[in-house]
Amino acid sequence: MLNIQSFGDQSNIPDLLIIHGLFGSARNWRAIARNLSTDRQVHVVDMRNHGDSFWDDDNSYEAMANDLARIIQFLGVTLDVLGHSMGGKAGMVLALTYPELVNRLLVADIAPTTYAHDQTFNVAAMQLLPLDSFTRRSEADVILAQTLPDENIRAFFLQSLKISETGNSWQLNLNALGTNMDKIISFPNINSQFNGDTLFVRGGRSQYILNSHLADIQTLFPNYNLTTIEGAGHWLHADATRAFLLAVKNFFVSK
């Protein structure tokens, strides 16, 4: 089962499950989870091949949705679900295939579509990092900068680098993520609908949810609404944390 961290106490408001994106982990969402846990219990998971969860050759959305379903069944309650990027797609597949487990769904800056760009270059850059040649992340950052000039991207990736006296390692199954990249950038063909309340939140500077995607969203999630956070990019929860939290709270608490 997936590694899970929980914050807050159970209440009359449904528990919330947060699902991180590609190369992320539950750690990236702890601050958001704590903020949202003042009136409910909030759970954040490490997805398969990420963080402290298990590694597997299969990183398809069907497999990820099955993992999430087992978590919800283990908790024994129907949950509100929030997913970002890859986690948003996994949340969508969960809602479409296990609608009885999902109360409401919030999808952060991703659409149920296939994207033209992938992350193969980033996987290769991390795989080429000479893991045994440094003792601090700052040293790894200098080496990684030779192929990845964006310091914010490097900082994000290096959160998943484990430094240890017994040997450094990635808390990412880079081989599996690279092999499954075509599945990660696509979306499975699912002939069903999720009729629960659904909110798509996009960043105003992001190109991940375009108006051309709205017809597909409407087909799969007929009770959806769309909110745009102006000035935010794909990592909208980091770019505009207050606005993102407000959108989340308004959606999950107002009904």
NORBEL-V776192 format. One record per backbone hydrogen bond with DSSP energy under -1.0 kcal/mol. CO is the residue of the C=O (numbers start at 1). NH is the residue of the N-H. E is the energy in kcal/mol with one decimal. If there is no record, write none. Layout:
co = (CO,CO)
nh = (NH,NH)
e = (E,E)
This chain:
co = (3,5,7,15,16,17,18,19,21,26,27,29,30,31,32,41,42,43,44,47,49,50,54,60,61,62,63,64,65,66,67,68,69,70,71,72,79,80,81,82,83,84,85,86,87,88,89,90,91,92,93,94,98,101,104,105,106,107,108,111,119,120,121,122,123,124,129,130,136,137,138,139,140,141,143,144,144,150,151,152,153,154,157,158,160,162,164,169,171,172,173,174,175,176,178,180,181,185,190,197,198,199,200,201,202,203,210,211,213,214,215,216,217,220,223,225,227,229,229,232,234,235,235,236,240,241,242,243,244,245,246,247,248,249,250)
nh = (46,44,42,80,43,82,45,84,24,29,30,33,34,35,36,16,7,18,5,50,173,53,49,64,65,66,67,68,69,70,71,72,73,74,75,76,103,17,106,19,108,87,89,90,91,92,93,94,95,96,97,98,101,79,81,199,83,201,85,113,123,124,125,126,127,128,131,133,140,141,142,143,144,145,146,147,148,154,155,156,157,158,160,161,171,169,167,162,51,174,177,178,179,180,181,184,185,115,192,105,225,107,227,109,229,206,213,214,217,218,219,220,221,194,198,200,202,204,232,205,236,238,239,240,244,245,246,247,248,249,250,251,252,253,254)
e = (-2.3,-2.9,-2.8,-2.9,-3.3,-3.0,-1.4,-2.2,-2.0,-1.7,-1.3,-2.8,-2.9,-2.1,-2.1,-2.2,-2.8,-3.0,-2.8,-1.7,-1.9,-2.0,-2.8,-2.2,-2.7,-1.9,-2.0,-2.2,-2.5,-2.0,-1.7,-2.4,-2.7,-2.2,-2.1,-1.8,-3.4,-2.6,-2.8,-2.6,-3.1,-2.2,-2.0,-2.4,-2.2,-2.2,-2.5,-2.4,-2.4,-2.2,-2.0,-2.9,-2.1,-2.1,-2.6,-2.4,-2.3,-2.7,-2.1,-2.3,-2.1,-2.5,-2.3,-2.1,-2.3,-1.9,-1.5,-2.0,-1.6,-2.6,-1.4,-1.5,-2.9,-2.0,-1.4,-1.7,-2.5,-2.2,-2.4,-2.0,-2.5,-2.9,-2.1,-1.6,-3.5,-2.1,-1.4,-3.4,-1.2,-1.8,-2.5,-2.5,-2.3,-2.2,-1.2,-2.2,-2.2,-2.7,-1.4,-2.2,-1.9,-2.9,-2.8,-3.1,-3.0,-1.4,-1.9,-1.2,-1.9,-2.6,-1.9,-1.9,-3.1,-2.6,-2.0,-2.9,-2.7,-2.9,-1.6,-3.2,-1.6,-1.6,-2.6,-2.3,-2.6,-2.9,-2.3,-2.1,-2.4,-2.9,-2.6,-1.8,-2.6,-2.1,-1.1)
